[in-house]
Amino acid sequence: MSGEFPEIKSAHSLVAKHVTKEKWDKLKDIQTKTCGFTLAKACACAIEFDNQHCGIYAGDWDSYKDFAIVFDPLIQEYHGISADARHTSDMDASKVNGNINPEVPVHSTRIRVGRNIDGFGLSPGITKQQRIDIEKLMSSALSKLSGDLAGTYYPLTGMDEAVRQKLVDDHFLFMSGDRNLQVAGMERDWPEGRGIFHNEAKTFLLWVNEEDQTRIISMEKGGDVKGVFERLARGIKAVGDSVKAESGKDFALDERYGYIHSCPTNLGTGMRASVHVDLPGWTKEGVDKLKARCEELAVQPRGTRGESGGQTGFTYDISNKHRLGYSEVQLVQVMIDGVNTLYKEDLELQKKHGL
């Protein structure tokens, strides 16, 4: 690294705000212990692209500590937490009140988290050997899952074409070619060390060595959010216990930042709990109004590419907005309550617009 303070193309990003020349000069020569990561590598996306909101990734847990004078204020601003905030995790599904009401037209439910194992680099910085070691560890740990969680691990390397096509058809396969991930260093040595696990019912999945060492996903058709969350919690515990038995290592958990992820926007729970739901009334009312209402309910709307049989034009993906500063139970509750509220209002809007 020349050490020159770079031109940050994403001028409105959090990196542009929090990586000052003074901080850069102080940190530019530091290389992290776990995988030799640097501040320049961390900020690669903000330097290279002009469209980043955040623009920074961690290459290992050490990055958050070694570059704390950049990461701490950036994380506090993004997540709206105080400097002395502590994160509490709670995966007890029995504490969730109610569920999505039976009359709400929900196509499917999906909840995902990321988990990374202490002592190995995160995707932007992980070494070739560490990535292979993670895959070996995960492949072995996953083979020991039992009951409804038991399934098969499919490595991307040397994948049979028929298997590949099946995973594509099921919307399970993650692909290479994302420019952000490439510039961030997450697609080095592709596809080595990456893979996908799913149980027989295709309701419990793991991605190995994508944006995080593991992405753990629970999903099914319909709106039983509580059931999907319960399976996720069981699955995370089973995988964590298996990894611990295999390696003696735990998932990286920070008392301030919760579960460590490569992207600081995912810190805390790393959880995105979402449903695909039909909202024709809100669609007629206007997408901007829907966005504003979702903001009030602490959820986020996204369009769907019609995974459930073509784009109807009024099916939205609704998920929890927050990640850090709330427990998993709280975020699932917010999503359930938000979707129930949106649908109740949707019925009124359908009447209003004569649908």
Beta strands, then each sheet from edge to edge (+ up, - down):
strand 1: 106-115
strand 2: 151-155
strand 3: 195-199
strand 4: 204-208
strand 5: 214-221
strand 6: 253-254
strand 7: 258-259
strand 8: 272-278
strand 9: 299-303
strand 10: 315-320
sheet 1: 2+ 3- 4+ 5- 1+ 8- 10+ 9-
sheet 2: 6+ 7-
end
